Amino acid sequence: RSTVGTQTYTAPAITVANDLTTTNDNILFNNAFSLTGASIMSTGVGIGNITYSGTVNGGQNLIASAGTGDVVALADIGGVTPLTSFTATGTNIDGLAITTTGNQTYTGATTFTGAMTTNTAGDIDVTGALTAGSTISADTTGNIAVSGALNAANTVTSGSGDITVGGLTTMNNTFSTTGGNIGLTGGIALNVTPLLVS
């Protein structure tokens, strides 16, 4: 579905299996929705926010591209049925908790107050700064990469993959990988006695 104006979805039971696009206007989900097919949601290259007010579930790929707008998730993503992958692009990306079986990719200043989890072999890749209010976990062979600053309130675990941060790393708990490397090249700010396990 492609429109010039804002798209707003308010039905109590919403399923999405196709692409949704606007021309610099908002895409708003006022209730929970389930993915029954892969979906690209795009507001164009200019302003226009993508907002998920309810939970998002379904074993599919979801791309949320907000141009110079924001991507905002006000409820958990993948909490019941993990998404296959999630890609978000915007000036700011704000969420609660997210679980995928595959990759999570973010381009923009990213903040999650809940856990960020890939529970099979996916990577967590952030182009920009990341503020994480809970755990960051990339299971098995997954890597965690943040190009900007990382403020991590809890543990950061990458299975056997690597953890790399290009900006200042603010550590409040353990960073660990069972077989990969930890590279914090932008400096470290310590709020507790840290433990780096590689």
Number of C-alpha atoms within 10 A of each C-alpha: 9 13 13 12 15 16 18 12 15 13 12 10 10 15 15 14 14 13 15 17 22 21 17 22 22 24 25 17 21 18 17 21 23 19 20 15 15 18 17 15 20 26 31 19 15 14 17 25 27 27 21 23 18 17 21 26 24 23 19 22 19 23 18 25 25 32 22 19 23 25 26 22 22 16 19 21 26 24 16 12 17 22 27 22 22 23 17 26 24 27 17 21 23 20 22 20 22 26 25 30 23 25 25 26 19 24 19 23 20 23 18 20 16 17 20 24 26 28 18 16 19 26 28 24 19 24 18 19 24 25 17 24 19 18 20 24 25 31 22 20 18 26 26 23 20 21 19 18 23 26 18 21 19 17 19 24 25 32 22 20 25 23 25 20 23 19 20 18 23 18 22 19 19 18 20 23 25 15 15 18 17 19 13 17 13 16 13 15 12 11 11 11 9 12 13 11 14 17
